[in-house]
């Protein structure tokens, strides 16, 4: 009995000794980004430092600028006629990286673990996985997709994420074209305990004259429960001229 | 007042920030126009990418015309106080909508008066 107690005692002591050493390695080293984040617009009375800074100019190489401007003009002209020209989202095709980070007013959810940060966009239930402290692959070794391959690391309080392998059909910032050489660098940083900035820099030596940067600001949404988004009742359809219409029912 | 101040604010914010439309623009609807529809719900669909109210609307002579009314998505609507159970088949409701420009019996919701008397909008910036 006596020896039993002392063995327990020793075990408890050993456990207590280990505990403080193990705990800080799990968390506390980095800001905790886990949770739901809504698009932060600032607005009246808000601290201007917390709002997203304006984007830098988008400067395309001339051979890409011309068709891009023509497409924007056609979209604007259609809007004036009271029509919308189709894009992927009208067909319920998701947005991919980086557009999924700022869809209307839909929140994103961040799940942060020591080895992986997972980002879920509520609109279209888009999912990105950022592998921490792993090397990035060569662009030519990544199968082009909507989310590509993302790796990340912490630089002090900033989570830096590198993404490559975005399909050329997945339009970027304001519908900009891009090549398979596009590289996206994001810097996630808390500018206040509950305000997060994602500074997004797009580099593309084929399409862009110079890199462009824009920032999305988010506000923490404590206790928010993400809403599912399965596109199973899409009543918009596209006619032979590429114009969007709504299907009607008679009952 | 055809366009609310809140809506203009959201519009201005959308122009300033690089936000994408979730699904489609409002080009097909006459957003400056308001039409009132009083009738009986035939179905309320709490779905993505949009929710819908299907409604039978009788005219002065009792002739019933059916309308399909588009709303925001559940995520957007819940921010205006909507729930999946806010309306059900057979409920009497009055809707204010922006009609389709092509004159067909469809539109985009502006406000709905629920059977319990509450008036709900169509997401932030689109409320009474």
Interface residues (C-beta under 8 A of the other chain):
Chain A: X39 X41 X43 X52 X54 X55 X78 X79 X82 X83 X84 X89 X90 X92 X95 X99 X102 X103 X104 X105 X106 X107 X122 X123 X173 X174 X214 X216 X227 X228 X229 X230 X231 X232 X233 X234 X235 X236 X244 X245 X246 X247 X248 X249 X250 X251
Chain B: X9 X13 X14 X16 X17 X18 X19 X20 X21 X22 X23 X24 X25 X27 X28 X30 X42 X45 X47 X48 X49 X50 X52 X54 X66 X68 X70 X73 X74 X75 X76 X78 X79 X100 X101 X102 X104 X105 X106 X123 X124
